Amino acid sequence: MPASLDPHNSAPALHRTLRWQDAFALAMAVSGGLFVSFGATMAAIGALSALFIWAMAAGIGWAQNHLFAEMASMFPDKPGGVPIYAHEAWKGRFAPAGALASFGYWFGWSAVISIVSLTAGAIIQARWFPGALWALDLGILQVGPAQLIGIGLILALMVPNLFGAQPAAWVNKFFGALLLIPLLTFVVAPFVSGQWDASNLTWGLGQAGADHWGGWQDAAVWLYLIGWTAYGTEMCAAFTPEYRSTKDARRALSSSGAYTFMMFALVPIGVGGLVTQADAAADPSAVFVSGFAAMLPAGFAGDIALLITIGALLMGVNASMADGSRALYGAAVDGLVPRQFEKLNRHKVPARATVTAVVMNILLVLFVSNPISILVAANIGYLLAILLAVSGFLLLRLDRPNAFRSFKLGRWAIPLSIILTVYGAAVLVVGASSSHISGYGGPVELGIGIGILLLSLILFVIRRRIQDRLPLLREPRPSEELEFHNTQS
């Protein structure tokens, strides 16, 4: 088949405008996840146990990033990152694996947009518009101020993402600089202020009389629930075709993984010693606000904490749009989802993938009453994508030992990938099937997660069996349009 007619060839190129520092700024959104979820973990299993779980998960994410860095060096021109590496590794053994990884990964990242936007909207309403208790009754749903604010935030952050990864990185550089203030405050200030109390660092896993496998099942569930947050620095791989240098992907993955591990290990020590587990259980979302109140003047603590929390949330929305759009675009280029998502706008940005995520998340904001349940469900696809990529590292070393790699790990990478594969499989199976013990999941969420994976298979069949076999149903690539015009001439 001529190259110009190959359905998986000649994809339009992304602009190479990024440095590793830009991707690092986007990945800083991951550390902001502490403000959203650490309080719930601390309330359930105690501050010391929560510290162990969060640091361990971040350490796993950092280790995985080393594997992804080698895989990125094998496919420097392939957009999409981790799920595309999974596809390359598994396509000779189980072709649908790429579709499962790509769509599960995309939904795992994209669903976060609605969750954090709605949370930010609720915070803004409660703090600065407490009297706005009205709601528009539209028959099938009611729309209140928090939902409208959340939708406004989604639309506002869509704008820089439509102009490229560089503007999106600028947004996160601004919020990231602000985020450093509270993170470093919780590392240093608790010990200087004299308010820190080691007795608040309680351990709630595996205590005498504990059920759930002596605490192991609880640990697996929380490792599952925070997996998306702790592993999120792998997003740096998604921008590989947009880096100026072949070394940028490795530098971004390594530095962001190390930074996140450091923050997940140090910040919980500070905040855990300032707030008791009982106070955290009373209001998990207020853990960091209470921590600020113990260190800062009372008149300013609340507003400062809320503004920083909102900034951290907006970083997550921005990063999710940037990463998720590249994942869906890369999946389309490799023939895993409908061809329509291959289209780039004039700024060389996968705008259709971005707009699709925005529309989906506006619908989630309007119709889903408990978005955290969607995140529990979406984690199934996301962690499956990570598992397929980590195990795919072994397959690529086996099937393509002599393939060019501008960066290659030592022999120790093989046992590391085996350990991470076994670990990832255990957390996925135990965590997904037992998420109900955390209070955030159950059979419905499990069904939603499995349904998302089934939908990915349907989209895969539509692409491979219909679009790629019927030329009239697919849009021409730039190379095909050029060939057509030359023929007419």
C-alpha positions as CSV (number, residue, x, y, z in Angstrom):
1,M,0.0,0.0,0.0
2,P,1.4,3.4,-0.8
3,A,2.4,5.5,2.2
4,S,0.0,8.2,1.2
5,L,-2.9,5.7,1.5
6,D,-1.8,4.0,4.7
7,P,-4.6,4.7,7.2
8,H,-2.0,4.9,10.0
9,N,0.6,7.0,8.3
10,S,1.3,10.7,7.6
11,A,-0.3,12.2,10.6
12,P,-0.1,16.0,10.9
13,A,2.8,17.1,13.0
14,L,2.6,18.8,16.4
15,H,4.7,21.9,17.0
16,R,8.0,21.3,18.8
17,T,7.8,24.3,21.2
18,L,8.2,22.8,24.7
19,R,11.2,22.5,27.0
20,W,11.2,20.0,29.8
21,Q,10.5,22.8,32.3
22,D,7.1,23.4,30.5
23,A,6.0,19.8,31.0
24,F,7.3,20.0,34.6
25,A,5.0,23.0,35.2
26,L,2.0,21.1,33.8
27,A,2.9,18.1,36.0
28,M,3.0,20.2,39.1
29,A,-0.8,19.9,39.1
30,V,-0.3,16.5,40.5
31,S,1.1,17.8,43.8
32,G,-2.0,19.9,44.1
33,G,-3.9,16.7,44.5
34,L,-2.9,16.7,48.2
35,F,-5.3,19.6,48.8
36,V,-8.2,17.6,47.3
37,S,-7.7,14.0,48.6
38,F,-5.3,13.8,51.5
39,G,-7.8,14.9,54.1
40,A,-10.1,11.9,53.2
41,T,-7.2,9.5,53.4
42,M,-6.1,10.9,56.7
43,A,-9.6,10.8,58.1
44,A,-10.0,7.1,57.2
45,I,-6.6,5.6,58.2
46,G,-4.8,8.2,60.2
47,A,-2.1,10.8,59.2
48,L,0.9,8.4,59.5
49,S,-0.8,5.7,57.4
50,A,-1.9,8.3,54.9
51,L,1.7,9.6,54.7
52,F,2.9,6.1,54.0
53,I,0.3,5.4,51.3
54,W,0.8,8.7,49.5
55,A,4.6,8.6,49.6
56,M,4.6,4.9,48.4
57,A,2.2,5.7,45.5
58,A,4.3,8.6,44.5
59,G,7.5,6.5,44.7
60,I,5.8,3.9,42.4
61,G,4.9,6.6,40.0
62,W,8.5,7.9,40.0
63,A,9.9,4.4,39.3
64,Q,7.4,3.9,36.5
65,N,8.5,7.2,34.9
66,H,12.0,5.7,34.3
67,L,10.4,2.9,32.2
68,F,8.3,5.4,30.3
69,A,11.4,7.6,29.6
70,E,13.0,4.7,27.8
71,M,9.8,3.9,25.9
72,A,9.5,7.6,24.9
73,S,13.0,7.5,23.4
74,M,11.8,4.6,21.2
75,F,8.9,6.5,19.9
76,P,9.9,10.2,19.8
77,D,7.4,11.2,17.1
78,K,4.4,9.3,18.5
79,P,1.8,11.5,20.4
80,G,-0.3,10.1,23.2
81,G,2.3,8.9,25.7
82,V,1.8,6.0,28.0
83,P,-1.3,4.3,26.3
84,I,0.4,4.5,22.9
85,Y,3.5,2.7,24.3
86,A,1.1,0.0,25.6
87,H,-0.4,-0.3,22.1
88,E,3.1,-0.6,20.5
89,A,4.0,-3.3,23.0
90,W,0.8,-5.3,22.8
91,K,-0.4,-4.9,19.3
92,G,1.3,-8.1,18.1
93,R,-0.3,-10.2,20.8
94,F,-3.6,-8.5,21.6
95,A,-4.5,-5.7,19.3
96,P,-7.5,-4.3,21.4
97,A,-5.1,-3.7,24.3
98,G,-4.2,-0.4,22.8
99,A,-7.8,0.7,22.6
100,L,-8.5,-0.3,26.2
101,A,-5.4,1.6,27.3
102,S,-6.0,4.7,25.2
103,F,-9.7,5.3,25.9
104,G,-9.4,4.2,29.6
105,Y,-6.5,6.6,30.0
106,W,-8.3,9.4,28.2
107,F,-11.4,9.1,30.3
108,G,-9.4,8.8,33.5
109,W,-7.7,12.1,32.8
110,S,-10.7,13.9,31.3
111,A,-13.3,13.0,33.9
112,V,-11.1,14.8,36.5
113,I,-12.0,18.1,34.7
114,S,-15.7,18.0,35.9
115,I,-14.8,16.8,39.4
116,V,-12.3,19.6,40.2
117,S,-14.3,22.3,38.4
118,L,-17.4,21.5,40.3
119,T,-15.4,21.4,43.6
120,A,-13.9,24.8,42.8
121,G,-17.3,26.2,42.0
122,A,-18.7,24.9,45.3
123,I,-15.8,26.5,47.2
124,I,-16.3,29.9,45.5
125,Q,-20.0,29.9,46.0
126,A,-19.8,28.9,49.7
127,R,-17.1,31.4,50.5
128,W,-17.9,34.5,48.5
129,F,-21.6,34.0,47.5
130,P,-23.1,32.2,50.5
131,G,-26.5,33.8,49.8
132,A,-26.8,32.5,46.3
133,L,-29.0,29.5,47.0
134,W,-31.1,29.7,43.9
135,A,-31.4,27.0,41.2
136,L,-32.7,27.0,37.7
137,D,-35.3,24.2,37.2
138,L,-34.9,22.9,33.7
139,G,-37.1,19.9,34.2
140,I,-34.6,17.1,33.8
141,L,-32.1,18.8,36.0
142,Q,-31.5,21.8,38.3
143,V,-28.6,24.2,37.7
144,G,-27.2,26.2,40.6
145,P,-24.4,28.7,41.0
146,A,-21.7,26.1,41.8
147,Q,-22.4,24.3,38.5
148,L,-22.4,27.5,36.5
149,I,-19.1,28.6,38.0
150,G,-17.6,25.2,37.3
151,I,-18.7,25.3,33.7
152,G,-17.3,28.8,33.4
153,L,-13.9,27.6,34.7
154,I,-13.9,24.8,32.2
155,L,-14.6,27.1,29.3
156,A,-12.0,29.7,30.5
157,L,-9.3,27.1,30.7
158,M,-10.2,25.6,27.3
159,V,-9.0,28.8,25.6
160,P,-5.3,28.6,26.3
161,N,-5.3,24.9,25.5
162,L,-6.7,25.6,22.0
163,F,-3.6,27.7,21.3
164,G,-1.1,25.0,22.2
165,A,0.8,23.3,25.0
166,Q,3.0,26.3,25.6
167,P,0.1,28.7,26.7
168,A,-1.3,25.8,28.8
169,A,2.2,25.5,30.4
170,W,2.3,29.3,31.1
171,V,-1.0,29.0,33.0
172,N,0.4,26.2,35.2
173,K,3.7,28.1,35.7
174,F,1.7,30.9,37.3
175,F,-0.4,28.6,39.5
176,G,2.6,26.4,40.2
177,A,4.5,29.3,41.6
178,L,1.6,30.1,43.9
179,L,1.3,26.4,44.9
180,L,4.9,26.3,46.1
181,I,4.0,28.8,48.8
182,P,1.6,26.5,50.8
183,L,3.6,23.3,50.0
184,L,6.8,24.8,51.4
185,T,4.9,26.4,54.3
186,F,3.7,23.0,55.4
187,V,7.2,21.6,55.2
188,V,8.8,24.2,57.4
189,A,6.3,26.4,59.3
190,P,4.7,23.7,61.5
191,F,8.0,23.1,63.3
192,V,8.8,26.8,63.6
193,S,5.4,27.8,64.9
194,G,5.4,25.3,67.7
195,Q,1.9,24.1,66.8
196,W,3.1,20.7,65.5
197,D,2.3,17.7,67.6
198,A,3.7,14.3,66.9
199,S,0.9,12.5,68.7
200,N,-1.4,13.6,65.8
201,L,0.5,11.2,63.4
202,T,-1.7,8.2,64.0
203,W,-1.5,4.8,62.3
204,G,-4.8,3.2,61.3
205,L,-3.7,0.2,59.3
206,G,-3.4,-3.3,60.7
207,Q,-4.3,-2.4,64.3
208,A,-5.4,-5.1,66.7
209,G,-8.8,-6.4,65.8
210,A,-8.7,-4.8,62.4
211,D,-10.5,-6.6,59.6
212,H,-10.0,-6.2,55.9
213,W,-7.0,-8.6,55.8
214,G,-5.3,-6.9,58.7
215,G,-5.3,-3.6,56.9
216,W,-3.8,-4.8,53.6
217,Q,-7.1,-4.5,51.8
218,D,-7.6,-1.0,53.0
219,A,-4.1,-0.1,51.9
220,A,-4.8,-1.5,48.4
221,V,-8.0,0.4,48.1
222,W,-6.4,3.7,49.0
223,L,-3.5,3.0,46.7
224,Y,-6.1,2.4,44.0
225,L,-8.0,5.6,44.8
226,I,-5.0,7.9,44.7
227,G,-3.3,6.1,41.8
228,W,-4.4,8.7,39.2
229,T,-3.0,11.5,41.4
230,A,0.3,9.8,42.4
231,Y,1.1,8.5,38.9
232,G,0.0,11.7,37.1
233,T,3.5,12.9,36.3
234,E,3.6,10.4,33.5
235,M,1.7,13.0,31.5
236,C,5.2,14.4,30.6
237,A,5.5,11.5,28.1
238,A,2.4,12.6,26.2
239,F,4.2,15.7,25.0
240,T,7.2,13.9,23.5
241,P,6.6,15.0,19.9
242,E,6.3,18.6,21.1
243,Y,9.7,18.8,22.9
244,R,12.5,20.7,21.3
245,S,15.1,18.1,22.4
246,T,15.1,14.3,22.6
247,K,16.4,14.7,26.2
248,D,13.4,16.7,27.4
249,A,11.0,13.8,27.9
250,R,13.5,12.0,30.2
251,R,14.3,15.1,32.1
252,A,10.6,16.1,32.6
253,L,9.6,12.6,33.7
254,S,12.5,12.2,36.1
255,S,12.3,15.7,37.7
256,S,8.5,15.8,38.0
257,G,8.4,12.3,39.6
258,A,11.1,13.2,42.1
259,Y,9.4,16.5,43.0
260,T,6.0,14.8,43.5
261,F,7.6,12.1,45.7
262,M,9.3,14.7,47.8
263,M,6.1,16.7,48.3
264,F,4.0,13.7,49.0
265,A,6.5,12.6,51.7
266,L,7.1,15.9,53.4
267,V,3.9,17.9,53.2
268,P,1.8,15.2,55.0
269,I,4.2,15.2,57.9
270,G,3.6,18.9,58.4
271,V,-0.2,19.0,58.0
272,G,-0.6,15.6,59.8
273,G,1.0,17.0,63.0
274,L,-1.3,20.1,62.9
275,V,-4.7,18.4,62.6
276,T,-6.1,15.5,64.6
277,Q,-7.7,12.5,62.9
278,A,-11.0,13.3,64.6
279,D,-11.0,16.8,63.1
280,A,-10.1,15.4,59.7
281,A,-13.0,13.0,59.9
282,A,-15.4,15.8,60.8
283,D,-14.5,17.7,57.6
284,P,-11.9,16.1,55.3
285,S,-11.9,18.9,52.9
286,A,-11.0,21.4,55.6
287,V,-7.7,19.7,56.7
288,F,-5.4,22.2,55.0
289,V,-7.6,25.2,56.0
290,S,-7.3,24.0,59.6
291,G,-3.6,23.6,59.2
292,F,-3.2,27.1,57.9
293,A,-5.4,28.4,60.7
294,A,-2.9,27.0,63.2
295,M,0.0,28.8,61.6
296,L,-1.3,32.1,60.1
297,P,-3.3,35.0,61.5
298,A,-7.0,34.0,61.8
299,G,-8.2,36.8,59.6
300,F,-6.3,35.7,56.6
301,A,-5.9,32.0,56.9
302,G,-9.3,31.0,55.5
303,D,-9.1,33.1,52.3
304,I,-5.5,32.2,51.6
305,A,-6.1,28.5,52.0
306,L,-9.2,28.7,49.8
307,L,-7.5,30.7,47.0
308,I,-4.5,28.3,47.0
309,T,-6.9,25.3,46.9
310,I,-8.8,26.8,44.0
311,G,-5.4,27.5,42.2
312,A,-4.4,23.8,42.7
313,L,-7.8,22.7,41.3
314,L,-7.5,24.9,38.2
315,M,-4.0,23.5,37.6
316,G,-5.5,20.0,37.5
317,V,-8.2,21.1,35.0
318,N,-5.6,22.7,32.8
319,A,-3.2,19.7,32.9
320,S,-6.1,17.3,32.3
321,M,-7.1,19.1,29.1
322,A,-3.6,19.2,27.8
323,D,-2.7,15.6,28.5
324,G,-6.1,14.0,27.7
325,S,-6.3,15.7,24.3
326,R,-2.9,14.4,23.3
327,A,-3.9,10.9,24.4
328,L,-7.1,10.9,22.3
329,Y,-5.2,12.4,19.3
330,G,-2.5,9.8,19.6
331,A,-5.0,7.0,19.8
332,A,-6.7,8.3,16.6
333,V,-3.3,8.5,14.8
334,D,-2.6,4.9,15.6
335,G,-6.1,3.7,14.5
336,L,-7.6,3.0,17.9
337,V,-10.5,5.4,18.0
338,P,-12.5,7.1,15.3
339,R,-10.5,9.1,12.7
340,Q,-12.3,12.4,13.4
341,F,-10.0,12.9,16.4
342,E,-6.9,13.1,14.2
343,K,-7.7,16.6,13.2
344,L,-5.4,19.4,14.3
345,N,-6.4,23.1,14.3
346,R,-4.2,25.8,12.7
347,H,-2.2,26.0,15.9
348,K,-1.3,22.3,15.6
349,V,-3.4,21.4,18.6
350,P,-5.9,18.5,18.8
351,A,-8.8,20.8,19.2
352,R,-11.5,18.2,18.6
353,A,-10.2,16.1,21.4
354,T,-10.1,19.1,23.7
355,V,-13.7,20.2,22.8
356,T,-15.0,16.6,23.2
357,A,-13.6,16.5,26.7
358,V,-15.1,19.9,27.5
359,V,-18.6,18.9,26.3
360,M,-18.4,15.6,28.2
361,N,-17.4,17.3,31.4
362,I,-20.1,20.0,31.1
363,L,-22.6,17.2,30.9
364,L,-21.1,15.5,33.9
365,V,-21.3,18.8,35.9
366,L,-24.9,19.1,35.0
367,F,-26.1,15.6,35.4
368,V,-23.8,13.8,37.9
369,S,-24.6,14.4,41.5
370,N,-21.6,12.7,42.9
371,P,-18.6,13.2,40.6
372,I,-16.2,11.4,42.9
373,S,-17.9,8.2,42.0
374,I,-17.0,8.9,38.4
375,L,-13.4,9.2,39.4
376,V,-13.5,5.8,41.2
377,A,-14.9,4.3,38.0
378,A,-12.5,6.1,35.7
379,N,-9.5,4.8,37.7
380,I,-10.2,1.3,36.4
381,G,-9.3,2.3,32.8
382,Y,-6.5,4.6,33.9
383,L,-4.7,2.1,36.1
384,L,-5.3,-0.6,33.4
385,A,-3.5,1.7,30.9
386,I,-0.6,2.1,33.3
387,L,-0.4,-1.7,33.9
388,L,-0.4,-2.4,30.1
389,A,2.4,0.1,29.6
390,V,4.6,-1.2,32.5
391,S,4.1,-4.8,31.4
392,G,4.6,-3.6,27.8
393,F,8.2,-2.5,28.7
394,L,9.0,-6.2,29.2
395,L,7.5,-7.0,25.8
396,L,9.4,-4.3,24.0
397,R,12.7,-5.4,25.5
398,L,11.8,-9.0,24.4
399,D,10.4,-8.3,20.9
400,R,12.6,-5.3,19.9
401,P,15.9,-5.7,21.8
402,N,17.9,-4.0,19.0
403,A,15.4,-1.1,18.4
404,F,17.0,2.3,18.6
405,R,16.7,3.9,22.0
406,S,18.3,7.3,22.6
407,F,18.0,6.5,26.4
408,K,18.2,3.0,27.7
409,L,18.1,1.8,31.3
410,G,20.4,-0.9,32.7
411,R,19.6,-4.5,33.3
412,W,17.9,-3.7,36.6
413,A,15.0,-2.3,34.6
414,I,13.7,-5.8,33.9
415,P,13.2,-7.0,37.5
416,L,11.8,-3.5,38.3
417,S,9.2,-3.8,35.5
418,I,8.2,-7.3,36.7
419,I,7.7,-6.0,40.3
420,L,5.7,-3.0,39.1
421,T,3.6,-5.3,36.9
422,V,2.7,-7.6,39.8
423,Y,2.1,-4.7,42.1
424,G,-0.1,-2.8,39.5
425,A,-2.2,-5.9,38.8
426,A,-2.8,-6.5,42.6
427,V,-3.8,-2.9,43.3
428,L,-6.1,-2.7,40.3
429,V,-7.9,-6.0,41.0
430,V,-8.2,-5.6,44.8
431,G,-8.7,-1.9,44.8
432,A,-11.4,-1.8,42.1
433,S,-13.3,-4.8,43.6
434,S,-13.1,-3.5,47.2
435,S,-13.5,0.2,46.7
436,H,-16.8,0.1,48.6
437,I,-14.9,-0.2,51.9
438,S,-13.7,3.4,51.4
439,G,-17.2,4.7,51.1
440,Y,-16.6,6.1,47.6
441,G,-17.4,3.1,45.4
442,G,-19.5,0.0,44.9
443,P,-21.1,-2.2,42.2
444,V,-22.4,0.8,40.2
445,E,-19.0,2.4,39.9
446,L,-17.4,-0.9,39.0
447,G,-20.1,-1.3,36.3
448,I,-19.4,2.2,35.0
449,G,-15.6,1.5,34.8
450,I,-16.2,-1.8,32.9
451,G,-18.7,-0.1,30.6
452,I,-16.0,2.5,29.7
453,L,-13.7,-0.2,28.7
454,L,-16.4,-1.9,26.6
455,L,-17.1,1.4,24.9
456,S,-13.4,1.6,23.9
457,L,-13.7,-1.8,22.2
458,I,-16.8,-0.6,20.3
459,L,-14.9,2.5,19.1
460,F,-12.0,0.3,18.1
461,V,-14.2,-1.9,16.0
462,I,-15.8,1.2,14.3
463,R,-12.4,2.5,13.4
464,R,-10.8,-0.8,12.2
465,R,-13.8,-2.5,10.7
466,I,-15.7,0.4,9.2
467,Q,-13.7,3.6,8.8
468,D,-10.4,2.1,7.7
469,R,-12.2,-0.2,5.2
470,L,-14.6,2.3,3.7
471,P,-12.6,5.3,2.4
472,L,-15.7,7.4,1.9
473,L,-16.3,7.4,5.7
474,R,-12.9,8.8,6.6
475,E,-11.4,12.2,6.1
476,P,-8.4,12.5,3.8
477,R,-5.0,13.0,5.3
478,P,-2.9,16.0,4.2
479,S,-0.7,13.7,2.1
480,E,-3.8,12.3,0.3
481,E,-5.2,15.8,-0.4
482,L,-1.8,16.8,-1.9
483,E,-1.8,13.6,-4.1
484,F,-5.3,14.4,-5.3
485,H,-4.5,17.9,-6.3
486,N,-1.4,16.9,-8.1
487,T,-3.4,14.3,-10.0
488,Q,-6.0,16.9,-11.0
489,S,-3.2,19.2,-12.2
